[in-house]
């Protein structure tokens, strides 16, 4: 895909402007049309990144649709209307212009009907319902998808990754994008990295790399969908542990220990579930870098710290509503989902940190148990061959 003439990311999207002799918004040579399914904090930042690139790359239609779960703002205005009028998601990403070529649409079927590149970025617990709504609504051929969603569905046979759910329900290939990506920092164009995980088609992965990549958002691709996706999912459980340490004022040494143990358990769990997962993936942005940034500054850490400071007497649900103003935690639900897998297989002792975090979240253990219990040495012999993953 040859880049078009240089266009500033802040260029205004006007129907009478031209690019290489073509009208902006009417790129007749474009092959790819993008829809972002989701419009929260990270979804809005993703739309901003993508919109800046569709104006530059001749292979893409300029317009980027963004499906918005419609909400009524305190002043009575519809969120979708405000986004389209102000070019800003005033609820989930205030103060940031998304790009004049971002068009918010509250009708999910209409938002996706012409797209052949679908970007999914919603809370993971809503994805099964969203996929059901989209069945039969997307184009029949040539559609590619990518998931920026951190989480998984748990079934009796084991975890079902969100990328697999999308592929199975919609019949499309689905890559993933994960990394050390605190959305508000990317929104103001502070340097960040991310990792695209792909299954087989490297050319498709490179298209996603070009669609997301900017000078301040560097993207690389690795052939390891499950590894990349599980890193993005499991690090939120580790961040809950890190937040508990902060809330109990245990210090940086303890927090570093929790992060190390957490990364170890992330690797072990991933490789037990999917033997194809590569060791090298844990050294990508989606791995150790994401663990670090989420444990230092993510929303899961923040709410978990408040939980510990309140002695576990206020629920995560209550604190989420108070502190996140409509955004959703992923760590608590992911900890529960991971625990379901562990308990089904009798692996709780193999994963003391994951097990302890879940039990603290549901009130079976006090916040202080984050260190008391994670110090226990797991019995590696419980699962044949598991010790090699540690």
BALOBA-1460 file (C-alpha; in Angstrom, 3 decimals):
// residues 390
<rec num="1" residu="x" x="0.000" y="0.000" z="0.000"/>
<rec num="2" residu="x" x="1.736" y="3.134" z="-1.190"/>
<rec num="3" residu="x" x="1.164" y="6.120" z="1.089"/>
<rec num="4" residu="x" x="-0.560" y="9.156" z="-0.324"/>
<rec num="5" residu="x" x="0.877" y="12.651" z="-0.292"/>
<rec num="6" residu="x" x="1.724" y="13.789" z="3.224"/>
<rec num="7" residu="x" x="-1.362" y="14.833" z="5.175"/>
<rec num="8" residu="x" x="-1.246" y="16.190" z="8.716"/>
<rec num="9" residu="x" x="-3.063" y="14.122" z="11.343"/>
<rec num="10" residu="x" x="-4.839" y="17.339" z="12.314"/>
<rec num="11" residu="x" x="-5.993" y="18.106" z="8.755"/>
<rec num="12" residu="x" x="-9.639" y="19.053" z="8.550"/>
<rec num="13" residu="x" x="-11.901" y="16.607" z="6.732"/>
<rec num="14" residu="x" x="-13.648" y="18.678" z="4.072"/>
<rec num="15" residu="x" x="-15.587" y="17.334" z="1.100"/>
<rec num="16" residu="x" x="-14.092" y="19.892" z="-1.292"/>
<rec num="17" residu="x" x="-10.459" y="19.149" z="-0.414"/>
<rec num="18" residu="x" x="-8.405" y="16.928" z="-2.691"/>
<rec num="19" residu="x" x="-5.686" y="14.374" z="-2.245"/>
<rec num="20" residu="x" x="-3.673" y="13.261" z="-5.268"/>
<rec num="21" residu="x" x="-6.427" y="14.684" z="-7.451"/>
<rec num="22" residu="x" x="-9.218" y="12.808" z="-5.657"/>
<rec num="23" residu="x" x="-11.916" y="14.203" z="-3.444"/>
<rec num="24" residu="x" x="-11.364" y="13.425" z="0.218"/>
<rec num="25" residu="x" x="-14.248" y="11.269" z="1.338"/>
<rec num="26" residu="x" x="-14.675" y="9.872" z="-2.160"/>
<rec num="27" residu="x" x="-11.526" y="7.841" z="-2.742"/>
<rec num="28" residu="x" x="-12.659" y="5.738" z="-5.691"/>
<rec num="29" residu="x" x="-9.492" y="3.629" z="-5.622"/>
<rec num="30" residu="x" x="-9.835" y="2.659" z="-1.965"/>
<rec num="31" residu="x" x="-10.084" y="-1.034" z="-1.142"/>
<rec num="32" residu="x" x="-10.691" y="-0.919" z="2.592"/>
<rec num="33" residu="x" x="-13.511" y="0.626" z="4.576"/>
<rec num="34" residu="x" x="-13.146" y="0.635" z="8.355"/>
<rec num="35" residu="x" x="-15.701" y="0.476" z="11.158"/>
<rec num="36" residu="x" x="-14.772" y="0.652" z="14.831"/>
<rec num="37" residu="x" x="-17.228" y="-1.344" z="16.938"/>
<rec num="38" residu="x" x="-17.085" y="0.413" z="20.285"/>
<rec num="39" residu="x" x="-16.649" y="3.989" z="21.456"/>
<rec num="40" residu="x" x="-15.384" y="3.999" z="25.014"/>
<rec num="41" residu="x" x="-12.045" y="5.427" z="26.089"/>
<rec num="42" residu="x" x="-9.850" y="3.003" z="24.113"/>
<rec num="43" residu="x" x="-12.330" y="2.705" z="21.250"/>
<rec num="44" residu="x" x="-12.293" y="6.464" z="20.749"/>
<rec num="45" residu="x" x="-8.488" y="6.540" z="20.771"/>
<rec num="46" residu="x" x="-8.429" y="3.672" z="18.261"/>
<rec num="47" residu="x" x="-10.771" y="5.645" z="16.003"/>
<rec num="48" residu="x" x="-8.460" y="8.680" z="16.259"/>
<rec num="49" residu="x" x="-5.406" y="6.615" z="15.276"/>
<rec num="50" residu="x" x="-7.194" y="4.955" z="12.385"/>
<rec num="51" residu="x" x="-8.805" y="8.151" z="11.104"/>
<rec num="52" residu="x" x="-5.454" y="9.905" z="10.865"/>
<rec num="53" residu="x" x="-4.154" y="7.080" z="8.684"/>
<rec num="54" residu="x" x="-7.139" y="6.582" z="6.379"/>
<rec num="55" residu="x" x="-6.611" y="10.159" z="5.203"/>
<rec num="56" residu="x" x="-3.019" y="9.319" z="4.260"/>
<rec num="57" residu="x" x="-3.332" y="5.865" z="2.719"/>
<rec num="58" residu="x" x="-4.893" y="5.547" z="-0.735"/>
<rec num="59" residu="x" x="-5.970" y="1.977" z="-0.001"/>
<rec num="60" residu="x" x="-8.500" y="3.150" z="2.599"/>
<rec num="61" residu="x" x="-11.756" y="5.048" z="2.383"/>
<rec num="62" residu="x" x="-11.355" y="8.263" z="4.345"/>
<rec num="63" residu="x" x="-14.516" y="7.897" z="6.427"/>
<rec num="64" residu="x" x="-14.256" y="5.820" z="9.601"/>
<rec num="65" residu="x" x="-17.544" y="4.705" z="11.105"/>
<rec num="66" residu="x" x="-17.661" y="4.262" z="14.890"/>
<rec num="67" residu="x" x="-20.537" y="2.377" z="16.453"/>
<rec num="68" residu="x" x="-21.658" y="4.151" z="19.615"/>
<rec num="69" residu="x" x="-23.845" y="2.604" z="22.288"/>
<rec num="70" residu="x" x="-26.282" y="5.489" z="22.510"/>
<rec num="71" residu="x" x="-26.465" y="7.368" z="25.777"/>
<rec num="72" residu="x" x="-28.276" y="10.501" z="26.887"/>
<rec num="73" residu="x" x="-25.953" y="13.044" z="28.438"/>
<rec num="74" residu="x" x="-26.928" y="15.022" z="31.563"/>
<rec num="75" residu="x" x="-27.973" y="17.999" z="29.396"/>
<rec num="76" residu="x" x="-30.358" y="15.780" z="27.415"/>
<rec num="77" residu="x" x="-28.235" y="15.547" z="24.260"/>
<rec num="78" residu="x" x="-27.550" y="12.234" z="22.570"/>
<rec num="79" residu="x" x="-23.913" y="11.168" z="22.784"/>
<rec num="80" residu="x" x="-23.795" y="10.264" z="19.084"/>
<rec num="81" residu="x" x="-25.068" y="13.694" z="18.061"/>
<rec num="82" residu="x" x="-22.504" y="15.443" z="20.241"/>
<rec num="83" residu="x" x="-19.645" y="13.355" z="18.833"/>
<rec num="84" residu="x" x="-20.668" y="14.201" z="15.273"/>
<rec num="85" residu="x" x="-21.204" y="17.877" z="16.057"/>
<rec num="86" residu="x" x="-18.037" y="18.442" z="18.084"/>
<rec num="87" residu="x" x="-15.749" y="15.694" z="16.762"/>
<rec num="88" residu="x" x="-15.178" y="14.709" z="20.387"/>
<rec num="89" residu="x" x="-16.367" y="11.911" z="22.666"/>
<rec num="90" residu="x" x="-17.219" y="14.233" z="25.534"/>
<rec num="91" residu="x" x="-18.019" y="11.397" z="27.931"/>
<rec num="92" residu="x" x="-15.213" y="8.888" z="27.422"/>
<rec num="93" residu="x" x="-12.409" y="10.962" z="25.860"/>
<rec num="94" residu="x" x="-13.084" y="14.631" z="26.611"/>
<rec num="95" residu="x" x="-10.813" y="17.273" z="25.174"/>
<rec num="96" residu="x" x="-9.526" y="15.127" z="22.282"/>
<rec num="97" residu="x" x="-10.512" y="15.653" z="18.649"/>
<rec num="98" residu="x" x="-11.092" y="12.330" z="16.925"/>
<rec num="99" residu="x" x="-10.654" y="13.476" z="13.327"/>
<rec num="100" residu="x" x="-13.327" y="15.041" z="11.128"/>
<rec num="101" residu="x" x="-13.617" y="11.799" z="9.175"/>
<rec num="102" residu="x" x="-14.905" y="9.847" z="12.198"/>
<rec num="103" residu="x" x="-18.672" y="9.371" z="11.956"/>
<rec num="104" residu="x" x="-20.518" y="8.090" z="15.018"/>
<rec num="105" residu="x" x="-23.476" y="5.781" z="14.365"/>
<rec num="106" residu="x" x="-25.829" y="4.364" z="17.051"/>
<rec num="107" residu="x" x="-27.148" y="1.688" z="14.648"/>
<rec num="108" residu="x" x="-24.658" y="-1.178" z="14.737"/>
<rec num="109" residu="x" x="-26.028" y="-2.883" z="11.622"/>
<rec num="110" residu="x" x="-25.772" y="0.330" z="9.625"/>
<rec num="111" residu="x" x="-22.300" y="1.047" z="10.985"/>
<rec num="112" residu="x" x="-20.863" y="-2.252" z="9.737"/>
<rec num="113" residu="x" x="-22.840" y="-2.901" z="6.562"/>
<rec num="114" residu="x" x="-20.290" y="-1.489" z="4.107"/>
<rec num="115" residu="x" x="-17.126" y="-2.216" z="6.083"/>
<rec num="116" residu="x" x="-14.578" y="-4.853" z="5.191"/>
<rec num="117" residu="x" x="-12.271" y="-4.058" z="8.124"/>
<rec num="118" residu="x" x="-13.898" y="-4.367" z="11.529"/>
<rec num="119" residu="x" x="-12.151" y="-3.165" z="14.686"/>
<rec num="120" residu="x" x="-13.705" y="-4.554" z="17.875"/>
<rec num="121" residu="x" x="-13.051" y="-2.632" z="21.071"/>
<rec num="122" residu="x" x="-15.763" y="-3.107" z="23.709"/>
<rec num="123" residu="x" x="-15.830" y="-4.658" z="27.194"/>
<rec num="124" residu="x" x="-15.355" y="-8.385" z="26.670"/>
<rec num="125" residu="x" x="-18.501" y="-9.362" z="28.579"/>
<rec num="126" residu="x" x="-20.646" y="-7.734" z="25.865"/>
<rec num="127" residu="x" x="-19.035" y="-9.405" z="22.860"/>
<rec num="128" residu="x" x="-21.171" y="-12.528" z="22.608"/>
<rec num="129" residu="x" x="-24.301" y="-10.378" z="22.415"/>
<rec num="130" residu="x" x="-22.691" y="-8.030" z="19.899"/>
<rec num="131" residu="x" x="-21.685" y="-10.961" z="17.680"/>
<rec num="132" residu="x" x="-25.261" y="-12.247" z="17.740"/>
<rec num="133" residu="x" x="-26.503" y="-8.826" z="16.636"/>
<rec num="134" residu="x" x="-24.001" y="-8.790" z="13.784"/>
<rec num="135" residu="x" x="-24.725" y="-12.261" z="12.402"/>
<rec num="136" residu="x" x="-25.942" y="-11.790" z="8.832"/>
<rec num="137" residu="x" x="-25.309" y="-8.036" z="8.975"/>
<rec num="138" residu="x" x="-21.721" y="-7.834" z="7.728"/>
<rec num="139" residu="x" x="-20.542" y="-8.206" z="4.141"/>
<rec num="140" residu="x" x="-20.491" y="-11.815" z="2.971"/>
<rec num="141" residu="x" x="-16.953" y="-11.818" z="1.585"/>
<rec num="142" residu="x" x="-13.591" y="-10.167" z="2.116"/>
<rec num="143" residu="x" x="-14.104" y="-8.990" z="5.702"/>
<rec num="144" residu="x" x="-11.170" y="-8.886" z="8.103"/>
<rec num="145" residu="x" x="-11.438" y="-8.236" z="11.841"/>
<rec num="146" residu="x" x="-9.154" y="-7.274" z="14.678"/>
<rec num="147" residu="x" x="-9.870" y="-7.400" z="18.405"/>
<rec num="148" residu="x" x="-8.507" y="-4.881" z="20.886"/>
<rec num="149" residu="x" x="-10.555" y="-6.565" z="23.618"/>
<rec num="150" residu="x" x="-8.968" y="-7.858" z="26.803"/>
<rec num="151" residu="x" x="-10.892" y="-10.803" z="28.215"/>
<rec num="152" residu="x" x="-12.209" y="-14.242" z="27.420"/>
<rec num="153" residu="x" x="-15.295" y="-16.419" z="27.578"/>
<rec num="154" residu="x" x="-15.047" y="-19.541" z="29.725"/>
<rec num="155" residu="x" x="-16.629" y="-22.763" z="28.543"/>
<rec num="156" residu="x" x="-16.441" y="-26.260" z="30.001"/>
<rec num="157" residu="x" x="-13.677" y="-27.266" z="27.619"/>
<rec num="158" residu="x" x="-11.599" y="-24.212" z="28.525"/>
<rec num="159" residu="x" x="-11.171" y="-20.539" z="27.668"/>
<rec num="160" residu="x" x="-12.579" y="-19.194" z="24.425"/>
<rec num="161" residu="x" x="-10.603" y="-16.173" z="23.322"/>
<rec num="162" residu="x" x="-12.566" y="-13.188" z="22.017"/>
<rec num="163" residu="x" x="-10.811" y="-13.401" z="18.653"/>
<rec num="164" residu="x" x="-12.018" y="-16.998" z="18.337"/>
<rec num="165" residu="x" x="-15.543" y="-15.973" z="19.341"/>
<rec num="166" residu="x" x="-15.555" y="-13.329" z="16.597"/>
<rec num="167" residu="x" x="-14.200" y="-15.776" z="14.016"/>
<rec num="168" residu="x" x="-16.680" y="-18.502" z="14.919"/>
<rec num="169" residu="x" x="-19.770" y="-16.304" z="15.136"/>
<rec num="170" residu="x" x="-19.082" y="-14.069" z="12.137"/>
<rec num="171" residu="x" x="-17.024" y="-16.344" z="9.896"/>
<rec num="172" residu="x" x="-14.123" y="-13.901" z="9.561"/>
<rec num="173" residu="x" x="-10.406" y="-14.042" z="10.219"/>
<rec num="174" residu="x" x="-9.578" y="-12.100" z="13.376"/>
<rec num="175" residu="x" x="-6.216" y="-10.705" z="14.421"/>
<rec num="176" residu="x" x="-5.585" y="-9.042" z="17.794"/>
<rec num="177" residu="x" x="-3.859" y="-5.848" z="18.926"/>
<rec num="178" residu="x" x="-2.550" y="-5.598" z="22.484"/>
<rec num="179" residu="x" x="0.200" y="-3.636" z="24.199"/>
<rec num="180" residu="x" x="1.327" y="-1.186" z="26.833"/>
<rec num="181" residu="x" x="-1.483" y="1.139" z="25.883"/>
<rec num="182" residu="x" x="-3.035" y="3.452" z="28.444"/>
<rec num="183" residu="x" x="-5.545" y="5.161" z="26.205"/>
<rec num="184" residu="x" x="-5.350" y="8.699" z="27.590"/>
<rec num="185" residu="x" x="-1.593" y="8.823" z="26.994"/>
<rec num="186" residu="x" x="-1.963" y="7.704" z="23.376"/>
<rec num="187" residu="x" x="-4.768" y="10.236" z="22.920"/>
<rec num="188" residu="x" x="-2.325" y="13.084" z="23.617"/>
<rec num="189" residu="x" x="0.244" y="11.421" z="21.339"/>
<rec num="190" residu="x" x="2.772" y="10.256" z="23.917"/>
<rec num="191" residu="x" x="4.988" y="7.544" z="22.455"/>
<rec num="192" residu="x" x="3.632" y="4.008" z="22.814"/>
<rec num="193" residu="x" x="4.023" y="0.557" z="21.285"/>
<rec num="194" residu="x" x="1.596" y="-2.241" z="20.457"/>
<rec num="195" residu="x" x="1.661" y="-5.779" z="19.102"/>
<rec num="196" residu="x" x="-0.554" y="-7.266" z="16.392"/>
<rec num="197" residu="x" x="-1.005" y="-11.002" z="16.723"/>
<rec num="198" residu="x" x="-1.917" y="-12.892" z="13.573"/>
<rec num="199" residu="x" x="-2.622" y="-16.524" z="12.810"/>
<rec num="200" residu="x" x="-1.435" y="-17.216" z="9.260"/>
<rec num="201" residu="x" x="-1.766" y="-14.276" z="6.881"/>
<rec num="202" residu="x" x="1.160" y="-11.922" z="7.431"/>
<rec num="203" residu="x" x="-0.015" y="-9.614" z="4.632"/>
<rec num="204" residu="x" x="-3.273" y="-8.950" z="6.484"/>
<rec num="205" residu="x" x="-1.315" y="-8.318" z="9.681"/>
<rec num="206" residu="x" x="0.795" y="-5.740" z="7.862"/>
<rec num="207" residu="x" x="-2.367" y="-3.959" z="6.714"/>
<rec num="208" residu="x" x="-3.430" y="-3.640" z="10.360"/>
<rec num="209" residu="x" x="0.060" y="-2.424" z="11.267"/>
<rec num="210" residu="x" x="-0.228" y="0.351" z="8.670"/>
<rec num="211" residu="x" x="-3.765" y="1.235" z="9.719"/>
<rec num="212" residu="x" x="-2.821" y="1.737" z="13.388"/>
<rec num="213" residu="x" x="0.804" y="2.805" z="13.192"/>
<rec num="214" residu="x" x="1.841" y="6.444" z="13.635"/>
<rec num="215" residu="x" x="5.139" y="8.084" z="14.612"/>
<rec num="216" residu="x" x="3.928" y="8.075" z="18.240"/>
<rec num="217" residu="x" x="2.238" y="4.641" z="18.119"/>
<rec num="218" residu="x" x="4.656" y="1.997" z="16.883"/>
<rec num="219" residu="x" x="3.094" y="-1.340" z="15.936"/>
<rec num="220" residu="x" x="4.784" y="-4.674" z="15.170"/>
<rec num="221" residu="x" x="3.316" y="-8.058" z="14.200"/>
<rec num="222" residu="x" x="3.953" y="-11.548" z="15.595"/>
<rec num="223" residu="x" x="2.480" y="-14.874" z="14.536"/>
<rec num="224" residu="x" x="0.892" y="-15.787" z="17.868"/>
<rec num="225" residu="x" x="-2.749" y="-14.782" z="18.274"/>
<rec num="226" residu="x" x="-3.335" y="-16.701" z="21.512"/>
<rec num="227" residu="x" x="-0.117" y="-15.524" z="23.133"/>
<rec num="228" residu="x" x="-0.723" y="-11.861" z="22.334"/>
<rec num="229" residu="x" x="-4.374" y="-12.038" z="23.357"/>
<rec num="230" residu="x" x="-3.778" y="-13.899" z="26.610"/>
<rec num="231" residu="x" x="-1.102" y="-11.388" z="27.596"/>
<rec num="232" residu="x" x="-3.595" y="-8.575" z="27.113"/>
<rec num="233" residu="x" x="-6.204" y="-10.483" z="29.070"/>
<rec num="234" residu="x" x="-4.249" y="-11.854" z="32.017"/>
<rec num="235" residu="x" x="-2.256" y="-8.727" z="32.826"/>
<rec num="236" residu="x" x="-5.427" y="-7.167" z="34.245"/>
<rec num="237" residu="x" x="-5.504" y="-9.850" z="36.945"/>
<rec num="238" residu="x" x="-1.910" y="-9.015" z="37.829"/>
<rec num="239" residu="x" x="-2.849" y="-5.326" z="37.957"/>
<rec num="240" residu="x" x="-5.505" y="-6.090" z="40.567"/>
<rec num="241" residu="x" x="-2.742" y="-7.603" z="42.682"/>
<rec num="242" residu="x" x="-0.502" y="-4.578" z="42.124"/>
<rec num="243" residu="x" x="-3.303" y="-2.235" z="43.163"/>
<rec num="244" residu="x" x="-3.842" y="-4.174" z="46.377"/>
<rec num="245" residu="x" x="-0.151" y="-3.745" z="47.175"/>
<rec num="246" residu="x" x="-0.443" y="0.009" z="46.573"/>
<rec num="247" residu="x" x="-3.562" y="0.261" z="48.703"/>
<rec num="248" residu="x" x="-1.814" y="-1.486" z="51.579"/>
<rec num="249" residu="x" x="1.325" y="0.694" z="51.193"/>
<rec num="250" residu="x" x="3.524" y="-2.373" z="50.856"/>
<rec num="251" residu="x" x="6.060" y="-0.586" z="48.667"/>
<rec num="252" residu="x" x="7.761" y="-0.961" z="45.325"/>
<rec num="253" residu="x" x="9.735" y="-4.111" z="46.128"/>
<rec num="254" residu="x" x="6.542" y="-5.995" z="46.917"/>
<rec num="255" residu="x" x="4.847" y="-4.605" z="43.828"/>
<rec num="256" residu="x" x="7.763" y="-5.724" z="41.657"/>
<rec num="257" residu="x" x="7.507" y="-9.212" z="43.145"/>
<rec num="258" residu="x" x="3.797" y="-9.360" z="42.347"/>
<rec num="259" residu="x" x="4.514" y="-8.269" z="38.778"/>
<rec num="260" residu="x" x="7.211" y="-10.948" z="38.376"/>
<rec num="261" residu="x" x="5.037" y="-13.698" z="39.827"/>
<rec num="262" residu="x" x="2.158" y="-12.472" z="37.694"/>
<rec num="263" residu="x" x="4.184" y="-12.613" z="34.488"/>
<rec num="264" residu="x" x="5.319" y="-16.105" z="35.404"/>
<rec num="265" residu="x" x="1.736" y="-17.249" z="35.907"/>
<rec num="266" residu="x" x="0.635" y="-15.529" z="32.690"/>
<rec num="267" residu="x" x="3.229" y="-17.504" z="30.757"/>
<rec num="268" residu="x" x="2.404" y="-20.806" z="32.445"/>
<rec num="269" residu="x" x="-1.348" y="-20.436" z="31.984"/>
<rec num="270" residu="x" x="-0.987" y="-19.402" z="28.353"/>
<rec num="271" residu="x" x="1.270" y="-22.312" z="27.460"/>
<rec num="272" residu="x" x="-0.845" y="-24.865" z="29.287"/>
<rec num="273" residu="x" x="-3.930" y="-23.668" z="27.430"/>
<rec num="274" residu="x" x="-2.254" y="-23.204" z="24.054"/>
<rec num="275" residu="x" x="1.071" y="-25.046" z="23.600"/>
<rec num="276" residu="x" x="1.694" y="-23.059" z="20.408"/>
<rec num="277" residu="x" x="2.223" y="-19.854" z="22.430"/>
<rec num="278" residu="x" x="5.752" y="-18.529" z="21.910"/>
<rec num="279" residu="x" x="8.110" y="-17.582" z="24.743"/>
<rec num="280" residu="x" x="9.233" y="-14.527" z="22.754"/>
<rec num="281" residu="x" x="5.706" y="-13.060" z="22.822"/>
<rec num="282" residu="x" x="6.115" y="-12.249" z="26.511"/>
<rec num="283" residu="x" x="8.938" y="-9.864" z="25.626"/>
<rec num="284" residu="x" x="6.802" y="-7.914" z="23.153"/>
<rec num="285" residu="x" x="4.801" y="-4.812" z="24.060"/>
<rec num="286" residu="x" x="1.785" y="-7.035" z="24.699"/>
<rec num="287" residu="x" x="3.742" y="-8.952" z="27.347"/>
<rec num="288" residu="x" x="6.080" y="-7.520" z="29.938"/>
<rec num="289" residu="x" x="5.570" y="-3.914" z="28.831"/>
<rec num="290" residu="x" x="1.793" y="-4.174" z="29.230"/>
<rec num="291" residu="x" x="2.198" y="-5.760" z="32.659"/>
<rec num="292" residu="x" x="4.401" y="-2.866" z="33.755"/>
<rec num="293" residu="x" x="2.204" y="-0.036" z="32.482"/>
<rec num="294" residu="x" x="-1.033" y="-1.598" z="33.724"/>
<rec num="295" residu="x" x="0.407" y="-2.217" z="37.180"/>
<rec num="296" residu="x" x="1.693" y="1.357" z="37.342"/>
<rec num="297" residu="x" x="-1.165" y="3.346" z="35.869"/>
<rec num="298" residu="x" x="-4.139" y="1.310" z="34.667"/>
<rec num="299" residu="x" x="-7.753" y="1.495" z="35.816"/>
<rec num="300" residu="x" x="-7.633" y="-2.001" z="37.362"/>
<rec num="301" residu="x" x="-4.735" y="-0.947" z="39.575"/>
<rec num="302" residu="x" x="-6.519" y="2.256" z="40.529"/>
<rec num="303" residu="x" x="-9.790" y="0.628" z="41.596"/>
<rec num="304" residu="x" x="-7.980" y="-2.210" z="43.344"/>
<rec num="305" residu="x" x="-5.969" y="0.306" z="45.363"/>
<rec num="306" residu="x" x="-9.225" y="1.928" z="46.507"/>
<rec num="307" residu="x" x="-10.605" y="-1.521" z="47.373"/>
<rec num="308" residu="x" x="-7.617" y="-2.224" z="49.627"/>
<rec num="309" residu="x" x="-7.681" y="1.205" z="51.252"/>
<rec num="310" residu="x" x="-11.298" y="0.558" z="52.180"/>
<rec num="311" residu="x" x="-10.343" y="-2.786" z="53.755"/>
<rec num="312" residu="x" x="-12.361" y="-4.693" z="51.172"/>
<rec num="313" residu="x" x="-15.574" y="-3.279" z="52.640"/>
<rec num="314" residu="x" x="-16.678" y="-1.556" z="49.437"/>
<rec num="315" residu="x" x="-17.272" y="-3.777" z="46.426"/>
<rec num="316" residu="x" x="-15.408" y="-3.524" z="43.154"/>
<rec num="317" residu="x" x="-18.728" y="-2.801" z="41.428"/>
<rec num="318" residu="x" x="-19.361" y="0.174" z="43.707"/>
<rec num="319" residu="x" x="-15.848" y="1.518" z="43.290"/>
<rec num="320" residu="x" x="-15.929" y="0.993" z="39.518"/>
<rec num="321" residu="x" x="-19.090" y="3.097" z="39.238"/>
<rec num="322" residu="x" x="-17.631" y="5.824" z="41.441"/>
<rec num="323" residu="x" x="-14.130" y="6.047" z="39.980"/>
<rec num="324" residu="x" x="-14.480" y="5.128" z="36.310"/>
<rec num="325" residu="x" x="-17.632" y="7.037" z="35.307"/>
<rec num="326" residu="x" x="-19.000" y="4.432" z="32.933"/>
<rec num="327" residu="x" x="-15.774" y="2.687" z="31.943"/>
<rec num="328" residu="x" x="-15.521" y="-0.998" z="32.798"/>
<rec num="329" residu="x" x="-13.007" y="-3.001" z="34.780"/>
<rec num="330" residu="x" x="-11.771" y="-6.193" z="33.188"/>
<rec num="331" residu="x" x="-9.521" y="-7.598" z="35.918"/>
<rec num="332" residu="x" x="-12.195" y="-8.762" z="38.349"/>
<rec num="333" residu="x" x="-14.246" y="-10.609" z="35.742"/>
<rec num="334" residu="x" x="-11.111" y="-12.047" z="34.139"/>
<rec num="335" residu="x" x="-9.890" y="-13.268" z="37.540"/>
<rec num="336" residu="x" x="-13.202" y="-15.082" z="37.958"/>
<rec num="337" residu="x" x="-12.975" y="-16.596" z="34.484"/>
<rec num="338" residu="x" x="-9.404" y="-17.747" z="35.033"/>
<rec num="339" residu="x" x="-10.371" y="-19.254" z="38.371"/>
<rec num="340" residu="x" x="-13.161" y="-21.221" z="36.703"/>
<rec num="341" residu="x" x="-10.573" y="-22.787" z="34.407"/>
<rec num="342" residu="x" x="-8.176" y="-23.474" z="37.281"/>
<rec num="343" residu="x" x="-10.804" y="-24.998" z="39.554"/>
<rec num="344" residu="x" x="-12.191" y="-27.176" z="36.747"/>
<rec num="345" residu="x" x="-8.729" y="-28.665" z="36.260"/>
<rec num="346" residu="x" x="-7.596" y="-28.660" z="39.883"/>
<rec num="347" residu="x" x="-4.791" y="-26.218" z="39.114"/>
<rec num="348" residu="x" x="-5.356" y="-23.673" z="41.908"/>
<rec num="349" residu="x" x="-2.088" y="-24.494" z="43.678"/>
<rec num="350" residu="x" x="-0.175" y="-24.051" z="40.435"/>
<rec num="351" residu="x" x="-1.367" y="-20.444" z="40.212"/>
<rec num="352" residu="x" x="-1.321" y="-18.967" z="43.733"/>
<rec num="353" residu="x" x="-1.451" y="-15.343" z="42.586"/>
<rec num="354" residu="x" x="-4.359" y="-15.798" z="40.171"/>
<rec num="355" residu="x" x="-6.222" y="-17.873" z="42.771"/>
<rec num="356" residu="x" x="-5.603" y="-15.373" z="45.561"/>
<rec num="357" residu="x" x="-6.645" y="-12.349" z="43.506"/>
<rec num="358" residu="x" x="-9.980" y="-13.966" z="42.685"/>
<rec num="359" residu="x" x="-10.656" y="-14.944" z="46.304"/>
<rec num="360" residu="x" x="-9.855" y="-11.402" z="47.471"/>
<rec num="361" residu="x" x="-12.173" y="-9.947" z="44.831"/>
<rec num="362" residu="x" x="-15.116" y="-12.028" z="46.041"/>
<rec num="363" residu="x" x="-14.399" y="-11.470" z="49.740"/>
<rec num="364" residu="x" x="-13.111" y="-14.926" z="50.673"/>
<rec num="365" residu="x" x="-9.729" y="-13.473" z="51.634"/>
<rec num="366" residu="x" x="-8.691" y="-10.038" z="52.960"/>
<rec num="367" residu="x" x="-6.656" y="-7.685" z="50.745"/>
<rec num="368" residu="x" x="-3.541" y="-8.424" z="52.839"/>
<rec num="369" residu="x" x="-3.647" y="-12.014" z="51.565"/>
<rec num="370" residu="x" x="-2.110" y="-10.827" z="48.299"/>
<rec num="371" residu="x" x="1.336" y="-11.372" z="49.823"/>
<rec num="372" residu="x" x="0.574" y="-13.929" z="52.522"/>
<rec num="373" residu="x" x="-0.801" y="-16.405" z="50.005"/>
<rec num="374" residu="x" x="1.241" y="-15.609" z="46.915"/>
<rec num="375" residu="x" x="4.381" y="-16.566" z="48.866"/>
<rec num="376" residu="x" x="3.306" y="-20.214" z="48.835"/>
<rec num="377" residu="x" x="5.398" y="-22.350" z="46.537"/>
<rec num="378" residu="x" x="3.171" y="-24.189" z="44.037"/>
<rec num="379" residu="x" x="3.460" y="-27.929" z="43.596"/>
<rec num="380" residu="x" x="4.625" y="-28.136" z="40.002"/>
<rec num="381" residu="x" x="4.063" y="-31.888" z="39.927"/>
<rec num="382" residu="x" x="0.288" y="-31.397" z="39.986"/>
<rec num="383" residu="x" x="0.324" y="-30.857" z="36.235"/>
<rec num="384" residu="x" x="2.775" y="-32.930" z="34.248"/>
<rec num="385" residu="x" x="5.302" y="-30.783" z="32.471"/>
<rec num="386" residu="x" x="4.102" y="-27.496" z="33.961"/>
<rec num="387" residu="x" x="7.355" y="-26.754" z="35.770"/>
<rec num="388" residu="x" x="9.129" y="-26.015" z="32.497"/>
<rec num="389" residu="x" x="6.861" y="-23.011" z="32.010"/>
<rec num="390" residu="x" x="8.158" y="-21.409" z="35.196"/>
